[in-house]
């Protein structure tokens, strides 16, 4: 049956009536017509994905997606009859025969609820029972990692009663199954092979140990990720490690080391991967290799490489071919006949008794090599020194691309020639950035250079640069201490981060500007395209984010966030021009049904210079809030310009099941085309569950806008089943809408629609909005005085102690308490983006963080602004170091200028300082050699009225 043909109600009922169950709750053989799961065979394994709602239906012998063959108005019938709770998981079984397999929830397993209760397990969040797989090993993947108990149920005994078996966490390499492992926000239960994962793109095998590496040849087509440094200790004698052969899978080393690889082979195809016949190998870092062979095709990473290689490095060691007839020996790869190599390098020494040897590759038969280099010595070990085809980068070349964007070190290699067009340069030239920039090396996003401690002064692939502090775990996140650390997030999309200080991005406002993190796509897992870790702003701010990508979609600090979390972050003074959908914090925010996928406690504000210009759909924080994703405790307060389509103060477009809690939008907005929504630009839904709760819409969308709605710009539903919940929503926005809620809408079954809206305490200010209340929403009009009066808000529903307050900064309008700004000191010290170090009472809001300073040295100077927040101008403005707050052995100095820094302990600023004006000065810090630990210091200020 074609997916374009929908079932009639009668046809649907006939299918449903054919479903029968056994007394034990299992499905009667051949009667299964509705599935809450999908099933497919991938790489000889059966993959099950389970859901708590029906997903497939059997039509004319074929399993069809329900959404494609069932009318929207009939979906409720299926959901009511076949919904099963707590079934969200993924299961990978070690069998290629799915025919006997079916799935049911715990409610359809006889005696299981009683057994769970007796075991002390109440309301487990995820549990799936698989029939027909009792003797099959595999892995169960649960969507969260915060379960306090992990268990499985055994096969029922002769009385039909299963046993509850609690599973222990994995603590050792050779631990017997069952065991579980928590990794990257998920829990993996192993019920009879690797350190983790299921070998698929979305759930790759996890390589944690030397023994895991030894098993790669067993699953040569699977997906793998390395999750820690591995030291090879078990294969240091005899033949050493057995090279992985015929590998056509996908291996991501994630920049972790594999150290002390030892191979001593007399055969062909020698390297960590003896032969790569397809697939992808990326981000592999080999240190201190010792690879010896006497056959053909020898390289540290791969002997014969006919797949793709990205971002790999050989840090040190030797690759040697002792065979007199042994051909094709290279530092990274011996021989390549197809595929690509990108952004890789080798420092390994290469020695050979046979022809075709090069510092990077022995022979390029075909394929392409881009932006790579080698520095290792290349040695002809024959007595006569007369080998054929040898070179600093490549020994020989036949076809493909080996261009001038590849380099080799003429000083260290001992060669001034190479096959292909690779460029030989002196060591000093290869430690200069302009050598590589002239050939297209990207030092903003892909490479780093300038610190001699990194890769000995040669360009370092950014994927190999670790954070100075942290491990990237939830318990020990990577610590972001400067803009370079922020840039590095894009290379660790799976990890957890914490911002340690306010950052002001000082990049030139030219070109395209910031490349959004997670810019390659929405995929997670092995594909590693979207951000799916946690980014904790830690209450800090990022200033001056510049993006100029008017032809690109999903722009923002992050482009794609999929099941990741962005929290506790403020963006100040953005300058963003972007196509749509785009936002400021996230371009696209998506989530699984039970997974993460949210931003919380985030702010976007204006201090001095602010530009947000959308050429398509845009949101003040999120461009596209996709199914199941959430916004919690967020605010936008700044100017916004739109040119076409739809824009919203919080979200550009919003999909089914998405939710917005405790959020607000303000600012003066300008419209040249399209439609504004106070909170959401465009809403589209086919299902239930959309929520807006404790939301304030307060932007000026009337002064320079012609089409705007208080909450939505445009709202569209596909079904009478679509529902909204509005709870405690206040619309203060100045609009010119046809109604106070939205500018325009297109509802499927509009009469039924009005009964699908849950409205609880939804008010709008009828004096500020030219729109009127609409029937379907039945929101309550209020006068401005009522909006600002406590009696309007029933105390049983509104919390004006912990959630709301009446904000004097907005003429007494209600505001969310979490957005209450601290009272500023009359003379206040602040940073470049307007963030003060103390409040009016002297409570510390943030520190001017100098990081770690070695005893006996002096820090760089930091700018500080002293601002007049009095309601009158001042003169004789003075600042000085509070000497009593400075620890012994530490010196704090001030200066009016940075270069030169003229040290003093106090500064008097001349002239009159107007209200709201500030004076800039510089601070630096030094310590003598006796200081063992750091501390804090204070600055003071005074002035006289003008």
CORUR-V542296 format. One record per residue. N is the residue number from 1. PSI is psi in whole degrees, -180 to 180 (none if undefined). NEAR is the number of other C-alpha atoms within 10 Angstrom. D_CENTER is the distance of its C-alpha to the mean C-alpha in whole Angstrom. Layout:
{{N/PSI/NEAR/D_CENTER} {N/PSI/NEAR/D_CENTER}}
//
This chain:
{{1/128/14/39} {2/145/9/37} {3/-15/13/34} {4/-12/8/36} {5/125/11/39} {6/147/17/38} {7/142/18/40} {8/166/13/43} {9/-41/12/43} {10/-43/9/46} {11/-41/12/44} {12/-45/19/41} {13/-39/13/44} {14/-38/11/46} {15/-46/16/43} {16/-42/20/42} {17/-15/10/45} {18/-1/12/45} {19/128/15/42} {20/148/16/44} {21/149/13/43} {22/168/10/45} {23/-29/11/46} {24/2/12/44} {25/-12/15/41} {26/163/20/40} {27/139/19/40} {28/136/12/44} {29/134/12/44} {30/9/9/43} {31/1/15/43} {32/118/18/39} {33/-20/19/38} {34/134/21/35} {35/138/24/32} {36/26/22/29} {37/162/21/27} {38/155/18/27} {39/132/19/28} {40/158/14/28} {41/122/15/29} {42/124/14/26} {43/47/15/28} {44/19/13/31} {45/147/19/29} {46/124/19/29} {47/122/24/25} {48/134/21/26} {49/123/17/23} {50/151/24/25} {51/161/21/24} {52/16/20/26} {53/157/20/28} {54/138/23/30} {55/-28/21/28} {56/154/20/31} {57/141/25/34} {58/114/18/37} {59/119/19/39} {60/40/8/42} {61/1/9/41} {62/141/11/37} {63/117/17/34} {64/151/20/33} {65/128/17/30} {66/-38/22/31} {67/-19/16/29} {68/-20/16/31} {69/-5/20/35} {70/133/21/35} {71/148/17/36} {72/-40/19/34} {73/-12/13/37} {74/-5/15/37} {75/-36/16/34} {76/-36/14/35} {77/-46/13/38} {78/-43/19/35} {79/-41/14/33} {80/-39/11/36} {81/-37/11/37} {82/5/17/35} {83/134/18/32} {84/129/20/31} {85/159/17/29} {86/42/20/26} {87/17/24/26} {88/111/25/22} {89/176/22/21} {90/137/21/21} {91/131/20/24} {92/116/26/25} {93/142/21/29} {94/61/18/31} {95/149/17/33} {96/13/14/33} {97/97/13/36} {98/-1/17/34} {99/-37/8/37} {100/2/9/38} {101/136/14/35} {102/169/21/34} {103/145/22/32} {104/165/21/33} {105/173/23/32} {106/-28/22/34} {107/-20/16/36} {108/21/19/38} {109/113/19/38} {110/132/18/42} {111/-7/17/42} {112/-45/19/38} {113/-39/16/38} {114/-41/12/41} {115/-38/16/40} {116/-44/19/36} {117/-43/11/38} {118/-30/11/41} {119/1/13/38} {120/21/10/36} {121/114/15/33} {122/127/10/33} {123/60/11/31} {124/143/14/28} {125/-37/14/25} {126/128/18/25} {127/129/22/28} {128/132/26/29} {129/128/20/32} {130/119/15/33} {131/146/14/36} {132/15/13/38} {133/28/16/35} {134/-26/10/37} {135/16/9/38} {136/131/12/34} {137/166/17/32} {138/-164/23/28} {139/138/25/25} {140/126/23/24} {141/114/24/20} {142/149/25/20} {143/-4/21/17} {144/170/19/16} {145/21/15/17} {146/22/11/20} {147/132/13/23} {148/-19/5/26} {149/133/11/28} {150/128/19/27} {151/163/18/30} {152/163/18/31} {153/133/18/35} {154/172/13/37} {155/146/15/40} {156/146/14/42} {157/-169/9/45} {158/-19/7/49} {159/6/8/49} {160/18/13/45} {161/120/18/44} {162/162/19/40} {163/138/17/40} {164/125/17/36} {165/114/13/35} {166/136/14/33} {167/136/17/30} {168/149/15/30} {169/156/15/27} {170/128/19/27} {171/-10/10/28} {172/158/8/30} {173/-39/13/29} {174/24/11/32} {175/138/11/32} {176/150/12/33} {177/155/15/32} {178/150/20/31} {179/169/20/28} {180/159/23/25} {181/134/18/21} {182/129/18/18} {183/129/15/15} {184/45/17/11} {185/3/19/12} {186/164/19/15} {187/128/23/19} {188/121/26/21} {189/121/27/25} {190/118/25/27} {191/43/18/30} {192/none/14/32} {193/-130/17/28} {194/179/20/25} {195/-11/23/23} {196/171/27/21} {197/178/30/19} {198/5/29/21} {199/9/25/21} {200/172/21/19} {201/-42/19/17} {202/-22/15/15} {203/73/22/16} {204/157/22/17} {205/144/25/20} {206/125/23/19} {207/111/26/21} {208/-18/18/22} {209/168/19/26} {210/-38/18/29} {211/-33/16/30} {212/-43/17/27} {213/-35/22/27} {214/-20/16/31} {215/0/14/30} {216/-36/23/28} {217/-23/18/31} {218/-30/11/31} {219/66/16/28} {220/-9/22/28} {221/4/21/26} {222/178/22/23} {223/139/27/20} {224/148/30/19} {225/142/24/17} {226/135/25/18} {227/7/19/17} {228/167/16/19} {229/142/18/22} {230/126/19/25} {231/123/14/29} {232/107/18/31} {233/-25/14/34} {234/-13/11/36} {235/64/17/36} {236/9/15/38} {237/169/11/42} {238/-132/10/44} {239/-10/14/42} {240/-148/19/38} {241/139/24/35} {242/115/19/36} {243/145/22/34} {244/122/24/31} {245/151/22/33} {246/41/19/33} {247/121/26/29} {248/19/21/27} {249/-151/22/24} {250/113/25/21} {251/125/27/20} {252/109/25/17} {253/-10/22/18} {254/22/24/15} {255/0/26/17} {256/154/20/19} {257/147/22/23} {258/112/24/25} {259/143/18/28} {260/43/20/32} {261/122/23/32} {262/123/25/36} {263/134/25/37} {264/94/21/41} {265/145/22/42} {266/-1/17/45} {267/-173/15/43} {268/168/18/41} {269/78/28/37} {270/129/36/36} {271/179/34/33} {272/-49/26/30} {273/108/26/30} {274/-47/28/33} {275/129/29/33} {276/115/26/30} {277/-1/22/31} {278/-165/20/28} {279/-158/19/24} {280/136/21/22} {281/127/26/21} {282/153/21/19} {283/40/24/18} {284/132/24/21} {285/112/25/23} {286/128/27/26} {287/135/19/28} {288/56/17/32} {289/149/25/33} {290/86/21/36} {291/119/27/37} {292/136/26/41} {293/169/26/42} {294/13/23/45} {295/-152/22/44} {296/158/24/42} {297/84/31/39} {298/126/41/37} {299/156/37/34} {300/-46/35/32} {301/-51/31/29} {302/133/30/31} {303/-54/33/34} {304/124/30/34} {305/106/32/31} {306/26/25/31} {307/-161/23/27} {308/143/22/24} {309/127/27/23} {310/131/17/20} {311/54/25/20} {312/156/28/22} {313/141/30/25} {314/109/27/28} {315/-39/18/28} {316/166/20/32} {317/-166/22/35} {318/139/20/37} {319/120/29/37} {320/134/27/41} {321/112/32/43} {322/0/18/47} {323/127/18/48} {324/-27/15/50} {325/13/14/49} {326/119/22/46} {327/157/24/44} {328/82/33/40} {329/128/39/39} {330/163/39/36} {331/-46/40/34} {332/-52/31/30} {333/140/33/32} {334/-48/36/36} {335/141/32/36} {336/132/29/34} {337/-10/19/35} {338/168/19/32} {339/-175/19/28} {340/154/20/26} {341/126/26/26} {342/140/17/23} {343/54/22/22} {344/162/26/24} {345/163/28/27} {346/132/30/30} {347/5/27/32} {348/145/31/34} {349/139/26/38} {350/125/33/39} {351/141/24/43} {352/146/31/44} {353/-2/24/48} {354/165/27/47} {355/167/25/46} {356/74/28/43} {357/140/37/41} {358/158/37/39} {359/-29/38/36} {360/-48/36/33} {361/143/35/35} {362/-52/35/38} {363/132/31/38} {364/99/28/36} {365/-43/15/38} {366/170/19/36} {367/-172/20/32} {368/143/19/30} {369/127/25/29} {370/139/20/27} {371/58/22/26} {372/166/27/27} {373/164/28/30} {374/152/30/32} {375/-8/29/34} {376/156/30/36} {377/137/22/40} {378/122/27/41} {379/123/22/45} {380/109/18/47} {381/7/18/49} {382/153/14/52} {383/-39/8/55} {384/-12/7/56} {385/41/10/53} {386/30/13/53} {387/151/17/50} {388/150/13/49} {389/77/19/46} {390/144/30/44} {391/166/30/42} {392/-37/35/39} {393/-54/39/36} {394/139/33/38} {395/-46/29/41} {396/159/24/42} {397/134/21/40} {398/-54/14/41} {399/172/14/39} {400/-161/18/35} {401/118/16/33} {402/85/24/34} {403/-172/17/34} {404/-2/15/34} {405/15/21/31} {406/144/25/31} {407/159/26/33} {408/156/33/35} {409/111/26/37} {410/-32/24/41} {411/-47/17/42} {412/-33/18/40} {413/-28/27/40} {414/7/15/44} {415/146/20/44} {416/6/16/44} {417/159/19/43} {418/152/23/41} {419/158/23/41} {420/-160/22/39} {421/17/17/38} {422/142/24/36} {423/127/20/37} {424/132/26/39} {425/153/18/38} {426/159/15/40} {427/-43/17/37} {428/-36/11/38} {429/-34/14/36} {430/-2/21/33} {431/20/20/32} {432/132/15/32} {433/-38/18/29} {434/-24/12/32} {435/-41/15/33} {436/-34/20/29} {437/-33/12/28} {438/-17/9/31} {439/18/13/30} {440/11/11/27} {441/132/21/24} {442/103/12/21} {443/3/16/21} {444/-40/13/19} {445/-27/17/16} {446/-35/18/17} {447/162/18/20} {448/145/22/21} {449/150/19/25} {450/-24/15/28} {451/115/13/27} {452/-22/11/30} {453/-17/9/28} {454/114/15/26} {455/36/18/27} {456/28/12/30} {457/-13/18/30} {458/165/22/29} {459/137/25/26} {460/132/22/23} {461/126/24/20} {462/-22/20/17} {463/-12/23/15} {464/1/22/18} {465/115/17/18} {466/160/17/17} {467/146/17/17} {468/-31/11/20} {469/142/12/19} {470/164/17/17} {471/-2/16/16} {472/5/20/12} {473/172/16/14} {474/-39/16/14} {475/-35/9/18} {476/77/13/17} {477/158/20/14} {478/137/25/13} {479/126/21/15} {480/115/26/15} {481/-6/20/18} {482/177/15/19} {483/-30/15/17} {484/-43/14/17} {485/-38/18/15} {486/-42/18/12} {487/-35/18/13} {488/-17/20/12} {489/-35/23/8} {490/-13/25/8} {491/0/22/10} {492/59/21/8} {493/-16/23/5} {494/-8/24/6} {495/178/21/8} {496/141/25/9} {497/153/28/10} {498/128/24/13} {499/126/24/15} {500/-15/19/18} {501/159/22/20} {502/139/27/20} {503/135/22/19} {504/114/19/21} {505/114/16/20} {506/28/11/23} {507/150/12/23} {508/138/8/25} {509/63/14/25} {510/162/9/26} {511/-153/10/24} {512/-18/14/21} {513/-148/17/19} {514/132/22/16} {515/115/20/14} {516/142/21/10} {517/138/26/7} {518/46/28/6} {519/-6/20/10} {520/-19/15/11} {521/-180/17/11} {522/-10/20/9} {523/147/18/10} {524/-172/21/9} {525/-135/20/11} {526/-38/21/13} {527/-34/17/12} {528/51/22/9} {529/-48/23/8} {530/156/28/5} {531/128/33/1} {532/25/30/4} {533/-151/26/5} {534/128/28/7} {535/109/24/8} {536/111/24/12} {537/-15/23/14} {538/28/17/17} {539/7/19/19} {540/174/18/19} {541/152/23/19} {542/124/23/17} {543/152/23/20} {544/39/21/21} {545/118/23/18} {546/123/25/20} {547/128/24/19} {548/82/20/21} {549/67/20/20} {550/-18/18/23} {551/8/12/23} {552/145/15/19} {553/164/21/17} {554/44/28/14} {555/162/34/14} {556/-178/30/12} {557/-43/25/11} {558/142/27/7} {559/-63/30/9} {560/123/29/7} {561/119/33/5} {562/108/27/7} {563/26/25/8} {564/173/26/6} {565/130/21/8} {566/125/25/9} {567/158/22/12} {568/44/20/15} {569/143/24/15} {570/133/23/17} {571/129/25/17} {572/133/25/21} {573/59/24/23} {574/157/25/20} {575/89/20/22} {576/125/27/20} {577/122/25/22} {578/154/28/20} {579/-179/24/21} {580/158/27/20} {581/143/29/18} {582/162/36/16} {583/-161/36/15} {584/-48/30/15} {585/-49/26/12} {586/136/30/10} {587/-51/32/12} {588/122/29/11} {589/116/33/10} {590/165/26/11} {591/161/22/12} {592/175/15/14} {593/-36/16/18} {594/2/17/17} {595/-172/20/14} {596/-163/23/11} {597/71/27/10} {598/159/26/11} {599/141/28/12} {600/144/21/15} {601/47/22/17} {602/146/25/16} {603/148/26/19} {604/118/24/19} {605/161/20/23} {606/135/19/25} {607/-57/14/27} {608/-66/11/29} {609/122/13/28} {610/130/18/26} {611/126/16/25} {612/104/22/23} {613/109/23/24} {614/132/28/23} {615/-5/26/25} {616/-150/24/24} {617/133/30/22} {618/154/41/20} {619/149/36/19} {620/-30/33/19} {621/-46/30/16} {622/133/32/14} {623/-53/36/15} {624/113/30/15} {625/105/33/15} {626/179/22/15} {627/129/22/17} {628/-4/24/17} {629/159/30/14} {630/149/23/15} {631/126/27/16} {632/128/19/18} {633/46/22/20} {634/153/28/19} {635/147/28/21} {636/131/26/22} {637/92/20/25} {638/174/24/26} {639/149/21/27} {640/133/26/26} {641/135/22/27} {642/152/26/27} {643/-19/19/29} {644/162/19/29} {645/-122/21/27} {646/144/30/26} {647/145/39/24} {648/156/34/23} {649/-31/34/23} {650/-48/33/20} {651/138/33/19} {652/-55/35/20} {653/150/31/20} {654/133/30/20} {655/-179/21/20} {656/147/23/22} {657/-1/22/21} {658/155/23/19} {659/145/23/20} {660/123/28/20} {661/145/17/22} {662/60/25/23} {663/158/29/22} {664/159/28/25} {665/133/29/25} {666/169/25/28} {667/170/19/29} {668/115/18/31} {669/145/21/30} {670/138/20/32} {671/123/22/32} {672/-9/14/33} {673/164/17/32} {674/-162/20/31} {675/136/29/30} {676/145/40/29} {677/137/35/28} {678/-34/35/28} {679/-48/34/24} {680/130/34/23} {681/-53/34/24} {682/129/30/24} {683/132/24/24} {684/136/18/25} {685/149/23/25} {686/0/18/27} {687/-172/21/27} {688/173/17/27} {689/3/15/25} {690/134/21/24} {691/135/19/24} {692/120/21/25} {693/133/19/26} {694/60/24/27} {695/137/27/26} {696/124/28/28} {697/114/25/29} {698/25/28/31} {699/159/27/30} {700/99/25/33} {701/26/29/33} {702/-38/22/37} {703/-44/13/38} {704/30/13/36} {705/146/23/35} {706/-18/17/37} {707/112/22/35} {708/154/35/33} {709/150/34/32} {710/-38/34/32} {711/-53/33/29} {712/146/30/28} {713/-45/30/29} {714/137/26/29} {715/130/22/29} {716/134/16/30} {717/149/22/30} {718/-10/16/31} {719/152/22/33} {720/-13/22/35} {721/-12/20/33} {722/135/25/30} {723/152/22/30} {724/151/23/29} {725/120/17/29} {726/120/20/30} {727/120/18/31} {728/67/19/32} {729/130/23/31} {730/122/27/33} {731/104/30/33} {732/1/29/34} {733/144/31/33} {734/115/27/36} {735/164/32/36} {736/39/23/38} {737/165/26/37} {738/-16/18/39} {739/170/19/38} {740/-13/31/36} {741/-51/28/33} {742/161/28/32} {743/-46/24/34} {744/158/18/34} {745/160/16/34} {746/101/12/34} {747/137/18/35} {748/115/17/36} {749/59/15/39} {750/-30/15/39} {751/-47/11/42} {752/-28/15/40} {753/-40/19/37} {754/-21/17/38} {755/-4/13/39} {756/4/18/35} {757/124/16/34} {758/117/13/34} {759/122/17/35} {760/107/15/35} {761/62/17/36} {762/118/19/35} {763/151/24/37} {764/150/27/37} {765/105/24/39} {766/-13/21/42} {767/-19/15/43} {768/-27/20/40} {769/132/25/39} {770/-5/17/41} {771/168/23/40} {772/162/16/42} {773/140/18/41} {774/152/14/40} {775/-44/9/42} {776/-30/14/39} {777/-32/19/37} {778/45/14/40} {779/160/22/38} {780/121/16/40} {781/143/19/42} {782/151/19/42} {783/160/13/44} {784/-42/16/42} {785/-37/12/45} {786/-41/14/44} {787/-34/23/40} {788/12/17/41} {789/131/13/43} {790/-30/14/42} {791/-15/9/44} {792/-24/14/42} {793/106/17/40} {794/130/11/41} {795/-21/11/40} {796/-20/6/39} {797/-31/11/36} {798/131/16/35} {799/98/14/34} {800/21/17/35} {801/-45/9/35} {802/-12/10/31} {803/-44/14/30} {804/161/18/32} {805/162/19/34} {806/118/19/37} {807/114/17/35} {808/-24/10/38} {809/-17/10/36} {810/45/10/36} {811/29/9/39} {812/8/15/39} {813/150/19/36} {814/146/20/34} {815/164/25/31} {816/133/23/28} {817/-33/18/29} {818/-12/16/25} {819/10/20/26} {820/125/13/29} {821/145/10/29} {822/151/13/31} {823/132/10/35} {824/146/17/35} {825/152/18/38} {826/-45/15/41} {827/109/21/40} {828/142/22/36} {829/130/25/34} {830/171/20/31} {831/-171/18/28} {832/-28/17/28} {833/24/21/26} {834/16/17/28} {835/121/18/27} {836/151/23/30} {837/-25/19/30} {838/163/19/33} {839/-170/18/34} {840/-33/14/37} {841/3/10/39} {842/5/11/37} {843/135/10/34} {844/125/11/31} {845/-32/12/28} {846/165/16/27} {847/151/14/28} {848/95/16/28} {849/122/12/27} {850/-4/16/28} {851/-152/10/26} {852/128/9/28} {853/127/14/32} {854/136/15/34} {855/136/17/37} {856/9/13/40} {857/172/12/37} {858/137/16/37} {859/169/15/33} {860/167/13/32} {861/148/19/33} {862/136/16/31} {863/144/18/32} {864/145/20/33} {865/133/20/34} {866/115/21/37} {867/142/23/37} {868/105/23/40} {869/9/18/39} {870/165/17/43} {871/25/11/45} {872/153/13/47} {873/157/17/47} {874/160/21/48} {875/172/17/50} {876/42/16/50} {877/127/22/46} {878/143/16/46} {879/149/21/43} {880/164/18/44} {881/130/21/42} {882/96/15/43} {883/-31/15/45} {884/-19/9/45} {885/-6/12/41} {886/131/16/41} {887/147/16/41} {888/136/14/44} {889/-8/15/43} {890/140/21/40} {891/131/17/41} {892/127/22/39} {893/149/18/41} {894/157/25/40} {895/147/21/41} {896/-21/20/41} {897/157/15/40} {898/-40/17/37} {899/96/8/39} {900/153/8/42} {901/114/16/41} {902/100/12/44} {903/140/17/44} {904/168/14/45} {905/-9/16/45} {906/154/17/45} {907/135/17/45} {908/123/15/47} {909/131/16/46} {910/163/11/49} {911/-174/11/50} {912/137/15/49} {913/110/21/45} {914/167/17/45} {915/130/14/43} {916/-1/13/39} {917/165/15/39} {918/162/17/38} {919/135/15/39} {920/139/17/37} {921/180/18/38} {922/149/19/36} {923/139/23/36} {924/169/19/36} {925/138/18/36} {926/164/18/38} {927/154/22/39} {928/174/15/42} {929/-10/12/42} {930/-12/11/43} {931/126/14/40} {932/-29/10/38} {933/157/12/35} {934/-166/18/34} {935/-161/9/34} {936/164/12/34} {937/164/18/37} {938/153/13/38} {939/148/14/39} {940/162/15/42} {941/155/18/43} {942/164/14/46} {943/169/17/48} {944/148/12/51} {945/142/13/51} {946/none/12/52}}
//
